[in-house]
């Protein structure tokens, strides 16, 4: 839902309840809060003044807004005492003029809807019920917006798949095809780094076959099969969606490597060629990212297409070796 839609709704709320300000707090991105603690950002506001802190970020349990977020319960303060409590969304000591506060949690995704006034005892239980109706309306707006966003996301990935399936017709050389494939995959998925790792013939190490930006390919380095998330995927033939925000540690794509940034989100997919995992398609990003279902489906289908391409190359290479062996005279 666009920010302006929320602001218009909060303007109506202020008019109905005769408030000074109305503020909507929604969950912030994981990396914006303190470690291990969910933070909530000011998503929209309407105020009769100009002292709202538009960058306000509230942690659960901090101040009156934080109390609502932590306990998921409504709160009504008819005589606000700044010496004992605080709001956390005003600049320039504007908060000292506030005399009453009221807020309630948002159903569904979480958050809080809050209003305040410069008059004591200006809110009642009847006003609290009205505030709940507005909170429920905002929650419904979020649900509808989420459905529309998922539809747009599915269309975007479908269009990208069509482009991927036509790459082989525009790039006859493997290196050109792979570079375009990885660049397109990174661009559409939102990940900063995308690479393809391939296994050596002995199955003891793997190396970088291609990447969208030059990061690991310098010197044609190889990595032990036991190293990093990519090595785990090779050994277990199983995909990994690895996010530091949920693991409590920073995952390593290929083990400790100098000059490689710490990726907090890694999505690594095994590619099976001739009944064995011989390649790993990986996407990585320096910040925590949500790997939604549509993105998983898109990467899986793109990976299957790439695996089919590699399977054809493997068969051609195998046939060439057999042909050379057949031409050699018997010793």
HELIX and SHEET records of a PDB file:
HELIX    1   1 UNK A    3  UNK A   17  1                                  15    
HELIX    2   2 UNK A   30  UNK A   32  5                                   3    
HELIX    3   3 UNK A   63  UNK A   71  1                                   9    
HELIX    4   4 UNK A   94  UNK A   97  5                                   4    
HELIX    5   5 UNK A  125  UNK A  170  1                                  46    
HELIX    6   6 UNK A  174  UNK A  189  1                                  16    
HELIX    7   7 UNK A  218  UNK A  220  5                                   3    
HELIX    8   8 UNK A  228  UNK A  236  1                                   9    
HELIX    9   9 UNK A  244  UNK A  247  1                                   4    
HELIX   10  10 UNK A  293  UNK A  327  1                                  35    
SHEET    1   A 6 UNK A  57  UNK A  59  0                                        
SHEET    2   A 6 UNK A  39  UNK A  47 -1                                        
SHEET    3   A 6 UNK A  21  UNK A  27 -1                                        
SHEET    4   A 6 UNK A 112  UNK A 117 -1                                        
SHEET    5   A 6 UNK A 100  UNK A 105 -1                                        
SHEET    6   A 6 UNK A  75  UNK A  77 -1                                        
SHEET    1   B 6 UNK A 222  UNK A 224  0                                        
SHEET    2   B 6 UNK A 205  UNK A 211 -1                                        
SHEET    3   B 6 UNK A 193  UNK A 199 -1                                        
SHEET    4   B 6 UNK A 276  UNK A 285 -1                                        
SHEET    5   B 6 UNK A 265  UNK A 273 -1                                        
SHEET    6   B 6 UNK A 240  UNK A 243 -1                                        
END                                                                             
